[in-house]
């Protein structure tokens, strides 16, 4: 099958160069990616981008292929432009982070994500993206630090509190419990937050306090046992 893919790739790439049709370059890129031929994928994507310089899809594909081949400096400019142009930098960074999770050099991918996020570090959601990227790269303590930074930016942001507790529990369960305990004691704590706290209590074999939390959840929503 690889031989067939290679032959088809060569044909599509040759035709794309002769006809200047970006659709053929795109197909060559897809075939090379399918065959896991990184250098050929980059070659085809570069041609695709050359033939369709305004194509966002071509730019994104080329940037991610650069990253996959360890060419992080070349991946940075087009990805930075995408983040800058996005209505929500955090959402765009999250999309990029999901794609970078497939890059073999995980620490290099995280360094690229970190560089892309630098202008937006005052956004709690960006910090959470960095926390997820750090965790994917095996940088557990950095994941905790970024989640804590998100909580510091928005102390009442439950998504950040849940993320921080999740990352913390692997290395410092008492700190994770204390963080959740403090939040559920405040008015307006959500069911998701209370449930996370109850489950962590169970994991820590604190069955009495856990039962109390489950009872509160049941009282608040009897139809959802």
Buried (B, 14 or more C-beta within 10 A) or exposed (E): EEEEBBEBBEBBBEBBBEEEBBEBBBBBBBBBBBBEBBEBBBBBBBBBBBBBEEBEEBBBBBBBBBBBBBBBEBBBEBBBEBBEEBEBBBBBBBBBBEBBBEBEBBEBBBBBBBBBBEEBBEBBBBBBBBBBBBBBBEBBEBBBBBBBBBBEBBEEBBBBBBBBBBBBBEEBBEBBBEBBBEBBEEEEBBEEBBBBBBBBBBEBEBEEBBEEBBEBBEEEEEEEE
